Amino acid sequence: MTTPSKPAVHSTRSIGINFLILLLFMLSGVAALIYQVCWQRSLFSLLGVDLESTTIVVSVFMFGLGCGALLGGRFADAYPDRRILGFAVAETAIGIYGYCSPHLIHFIAANSGLGYSHASNLIKSFAVLIVPTTLMGATLPILVTHLFAQEKSIGVSVGKLYFANTMGGAIGAALATFYLFMVMGISDSVRVASAINVFVAAMAYGIFGLLRR
């Protein structure tokens, strides 16, 4: 009987870890779209529902994702041995923020004296969304650089991660709209997303520990 060589064992382990990372990033996408749908509905009750308010919420959300992507890329280059740890920390922070976000939105609604102008709506949306969306945006470049180091193909790395996260987002949006809202309401739906983030973070911490062996 022959025993597998160490490179073969290492390659098999890497394939398994990378597949698990894709699954975790898909779950992260599920949580992200649950948040987005829930936060939009909550902010609409705070800002009012019109075309301008919708545009402001979406614009702030995308601005945070863009800033996070820039910062995540810099982190990944600066700390190549801690990319998975960075992903785990980001998911932990998103989960904690997400759990607290309904209280934050209610606090802003109760204590804001800004009125309902477009400028005030922008400030309120920015205050609620900038932290979690920046963290969400950081996760993609962090994981892209990790997979690229393994697979040596930027196209394959980006494609796999974008596919996984987008599929997760589609599942999350449908889950929130057609099930969670009807069964749990907005606040508990947000807590489901928070629990998903915590699970993803816990698994990522485990992967980080495994990679350091």
C-alpha positions as CSV (number, residue, x, y, z in Angstrom):
1,M,0.0,0.0,0.0
2,T,1.3,3.4,-0.9
3,T,0.8,6.5,1.2
4,P,0.0,9.9,-0.3
5,S,2.9,12.3,-0.6
6,K,2.9,15.4,1.5
7,P,2.3,17.7,-1.5
8,A,-0.8,15.6,-2.5
9,V,-2.1,15.8,1.1
10,H,-1.5,19.5,1.2
11,S,-3.2,20.0,-2.1
12,T,-6.3,18.0,-1.0
13,R,-6.5,20.0,2.2
14,S,-6.2,23.3,0.4
15,I,-9.0,22.3,-2.0
16,G,-11.2,21.4,0.9
17,I,-10.4,24.7,2.8
18,N,-11.0,26.8,-0.3
19,F,-14.3,25.1,-0.9
20,L,-15.3,25.8,2.7
21,I,-14.3,29.4,2.3
22,L,-16.6,29.7,-0.7
23,L,-19.5,28.2,1.3
24,L,-18.8,30.7,4.1
25,F,-18.7,33.6,1.7
26,M,-22.0,32.4,0.3
27,L,-23.5,32.5,3.8
28,S,-22.0,35.9,4.3
29,G,-23.9,37.0,1.2
30,V,-27.1,35.6,2.7
31,A,-26.6,37.6,5.8
32,A,-25.6,40.8,3.9
33,L,-28.8,40.8,1.8
34,I,-31.0,40.1,4.8
35,Y,-29.4,43.1,6.4
36,Q,-29.8,45.3,3.3
37,V,-33.5,44.5,3.0
38,C,-34.2,44.9,6.7
39,W,-32.2,48.2,7.0
40,Q,-33.8,49.6,4.0
41,R,-37.3,49.0,5.4
42,S,-36.3,50.3,8.8
43,L,-34.7,53.4,7.3
44,F,-37.7,54.0,5.1
45,S,-39.8,54.3,8.3
46,L,-37.3,56.8,9.5
47,L,-36.7,58.8,6.3
48,G,-40.0,58.3,4.5
49,V,-40.6,56.3,1.3
50,D,-39.9,58.2,-1.9
51,L,-37.5,58.1,-4.8
52,E,-34.9,60.4,-3.2
53,S,-34.8,58.4,0.1
54,T,-34.4,55.2,-1.8
55,T,-31.6,56.6,-3.8
56,I,-29.8,57.9,-0.7
57,V,-30.0,54.6,1.1
58,V,-28.7,52.6,-1.9
59,S,-26.0,55.2,-2.6
60,V,-24.7,55.1,1.0
61,F,-24.7,51.3,1.0
62,M,-22.7,51.2,-2.2
63,F,-20.3,53.9,-1.0
64,G,-19.6,51.8,2.1
65,L,-18.9,48.7,0.0
66,G,-16.5,50.6,-2.2
67,C,-14.6,52.1,0.7
68,G,-14.4,48.6,2.3
69,A,-13.1,47.1,-0.9
70,L,-10.3,49.7,-0.9
71,L,-9.4,49.1,2.7
72,G,-9.7,45.4,2.5
73,G,-7.3,45.2,-0.4
74,R,-4.7,47.3,1.5
75,F,-5.1,45.0,4.5
76,A,-4.7,41.9,2.4
77,D,-1.5,43.2,0.9
78,A,-0.1,44.4,4.3
79,Y,-0.9,41.2,6.2
80,P,-0.7,38.3,3.8
81,D,-0.6,35.7,6.7
82,R,-3.6,37.1,8.4
83,R,-6.1,37.4,5.6
84,I,-8.5,34.7,6.9
85,L,-8.2,36.2,10.4
86,G,-9.1,39.6,8.9
87,F,-12.2,38.0,7.3
88,A,-13.1,36.4,10.6
89,V,-12.8,39.7,12.5
90,A,-14.9,41.5,9.8
91,E,-17.6,38.9,10.1
92,T,-17.6,39.1,13.9
93,A,-17.9,42.9,13.8
94,I,-20.7,42.8,11.2
95,G,-22.6,40.3,13.4
96,I,-22.2,42.4,16.5
97,Y,-23.2,45.6,14.7
98,G,-26.1,43.8,13.0
99,Y,-27.5,42.6,16.3
100,C,-27.4,46.1,17.7
101,S,-28.6,47.9,14.6
102,P,-32.3,47.9,15.3
103,H,-31.6,49.7,18.6
104,L,-29.3,52.1,16.8
105,I,-32.0,53.0,14.2
106,H,-34.6,53.5,16.9
107,F,-32.2,55.7,18.8
108,I,-31.5,57.9,15.8
109,A,-35.2,58.1,15.0
110,A,-36.0,59.2,18.6
111,N,-33.1,61.7,19.0
112,S,-32.7,63.2,15.6
113,G,-33.6,66.8,15.3
114,L,-32.5,67.0,11.7
115,G,-35.9,66.9,10.1
116,Y,-36.6,65.2,6.7
117,S,-34.5,67.1,4.2
118,H,-32.4,65.2,1.8
119,A,-29.3,66.4,3.6
120,S,-30.6,65.0,6.9
121,N,-31.6,61.8,5.3
122,L,-28.1,61.4,3.9
123,I,-26.6,62.0,7.3
124,K,-28.9,59.5,9.0
125,S,-28.3,56.8,6.4
126,F,-24.5,57.4,6.5
127,A,-24.6,57.0,10.3
128,V,-26.4,53.7,10.2
129,L,-24.8,52.1,7.2
130,I,-21.2,53.2,6.8
131,V,-19.6,50.9,9.4
132,P,-21.2,47.6,8.4
133,T,-21.1,48.2,4.7
134,T,-17.4,49.1,4.9
135,L,-16.7,45.8,6.7
136,M,-18.8,43.9,4.1
137,G,-16.9,45.5,1.3
138,A,-13.6,44.6,2.8
139,T,-14.3,40.8,2.8
140,L,-14.1,40.3,-1.0
141,P,-10.6,41.6,-1.7
142,I,-9.3,39.8,1.4
143,L,-10.6,36.5,0.2
144,V,-9.7,37.1,-3.4
145,T,-6.0,37.6,-2.4
146,H,-6.2,34.4,-0.3
147,L,-7.6,32.3,-3.1
148,F,-5.3,33.9,-5.7
149,A,-2.3,32.8,-3.6
150,Q,-3.6,29.2,-3.8
151,E,-4.9,29.0,-7.4
152,K,-2.6,31.6,-9.1
153,S,-5.5,32.9,-11.2
154,I,-7.1,36.2,-10.4
155,G,-10.0,35.5,-12.8
156,V,-10.9,32.1,-11.2
157,S,-10.5,33.5,-7.7
158,V,-12.8,36.5,-8.3
159,G,-15.3,34.5,-10.3
160,K,-15.7,31.8,-7.7
161,L,-16.1,34.3,-4.8
162,Y,-18.4,36.6,-6.7
163,F,-20.6,33.7,-7.7
164,A,-20.8,32.3,-4.2
165,N,-21.5,35.7,-2.6
166,T,-24.1,36.7,-5.3
167,M,-25.9,33.4,-4.9
168,G,-25.9,33.9,-1.2
169,G,-27.3,37.4,-1.7
170,A,-30.1,36.1,-3.9
171,I,-31.0,33.5,-1.3
172,G,-30.9,36.1,1.5
173,A,-33.1,38.6,-0.3
174,A,-35.7,35.9,-1.1
175,L,-35.5,34.5,2.4
176,A,-36.0,37.8,4.1
177,T,-38.8,39.0,1.8
178,F,-40.9,35.8,1.5
179,Y,-40.3,34.1,4.9
180,L,-38.4,35.9,7.7
181,F,-40.5,39.1,7.5
182,M,-43.8,37.2,7.7
183,V,-42.7,34.9,10.5
184,M,-40.3,37.0,12.6
185,G,-40.5,40.6,11.7
186,I,-37.6,42.9,10.9
187,S,-35.8,42.9,14.2
188,D,-35.7,39.2,14.6
189,S,-34.7,38.8,10.9
190,V,-31.7,41.0,11.6
191,R,-30.8,38.7,14.5
192,V,-30.9,35.7,12.2
193,A,-28.4,37.5,9.9
194,S,-26.3,38.3,12.9
195,A,-26.2,34.6,13.9
196,I,-25.1,33.7,10.4
197,N,-22.2,36.2,10.6
198,V,-21.2,34.7,14.0
199,F,-21.2,31.2,12.6
200,V,-19.2,32.3,9.6
201,A,-16.7,34.1,11.8
202,A,-16.3,31.0,14.1
203,M,-15.6,28.8,11.1
204,A,-13.1,31.3,9.7
205,Y,-11.3,31.4,13.0
206,G,-11.0,27.7,12.9
207,I,-9.7,27.8,9.3
208,F,-7.1,30.4,10.3
209,G,-5.9,28.1,13.1
210,L,-5.7,25.2,10.8
211,L,-3.7,27.1,8.2
212,R,-1.1,28.1,10.8
213,R,-0.3,24.5,11.7
